[in-house]
Amino acid sequence: MRLKEIKLAGFKSFVDPTHISIPGHVVGIVGPNGCGKSNVIDAVRWVLDESSARHLRGETMQDVIFNGAGDRKQGHRASVELVFDNSLSRGGGEWASYAEIAIRRVLEREGNS
């Protein structure tokens, strides 16, 4: 299986729904300081069940939810989805029959996850 897309909404600096396409086997994330490169990596770790807010550069898990900036109000939920290409049926068991497999994690400011 190969990671083919990352979908973020309300996660840290990604307040608006953002889709990051990963077209090949080798991909680099580049950009100026403060553009959110580290937040992309944090998003992947979070979906893959990172449970320590400190490892995600925060104090509490609520810190992954957009906290507001300028005239933008704070968000009420963070959502990250990883989409995997399984066209070669490498996913085990019942998942082998699906060409695409997605994993999503959602956290609401009230604490529901």
N, C-alpha and C positions, 0 to 999 in steps of 0.2 A: 504494500500500500504506500501511497505517496500523498503527502499533504498538498492539496491543490488550491485551497482558498481559506482565508481567515476573515470572518465577519465579526465586526465589533460595533457595539451601540451602547453609549453611556459609560464605557469603560475608561477610566482615568481621563486622558485628554481627548479621547474620541467620543465626544458628545453626540455627534450626528452619526447615523449608520454609515459605516465604512467597510468596503470590501477590498481585501488585498489578495490579488490573484498571484499564484505561485506557478508560473508556466513551465518550469523545468526542475531539474534535480539540484542545481546549484543556484541559490538566490542570495543576494546581499541586500541589506537594509541600510540605505545611506541617506544623509540629510544633515542640515545644520543642527547645532546644539539646541535642545529644547523643542524639537519637532515631534517627539514621541517615539523614537526608535526603541528605547528601552521599554516603553509601554507595550509595544507589540510582543516582545519577548515575555514580559510579565503576563500578558493575556494568554499566551500559549501555555505557560506554566500553570496559570490559574485554572484553565479548562482541564488540564491533566491532573487536577486535584491537589494543587498546592494549598495547604491549609494554614500556613504561617504568613500572617500579614507582614511580618518583618522581612520575609524572603521576597515579598512583592513590593518592598520599599514603602511600607505603610505602618501605621500604629495599630489600626484595627482593620478588619476585613471590609468595613464600610468605606475605607479609603480608596477602594477600587472603583467606586461610583463617582462619576463626574461631580466635582464639588462646587461648580459655578466659577465664572470668570467674567469680568467686565459687566456687560448688561445681560449675560446668560445666567439664568437661575440654575441652582444645583439640580442634578438629575435624581430621579426616584428609583432607577434600576440600572444595573450593568448587565450586559449580555455579550457573550463571546461564543462563537461557533467555529469549530474546525471542520473542514470538509475534506475527506480523503477520497482519492481515486482508487477504487477497488476493481477496476475493469479486468485485471488479471486474476481475480478471485482468490487473492492471497489472504483475505480476511477469513478467519477460521470458523468452523461450524456453520450455524445458520446464516452468518453474515456473508459467506462465500457467494451467495446468489445475488447479492446487491452490487451494482456497478459503482455506487457512491455511498459512503458511510459518513454521517455527521455526528459530532459530539458537541453538546451545548451546555454551558453553565450560565445560570441567571441568579443574580442577587438583588433583592429589593432593599431599599433603605430601612424598611421596617424589620428586616432580618430574615424574611422568607428567602429560601434558596432552593 
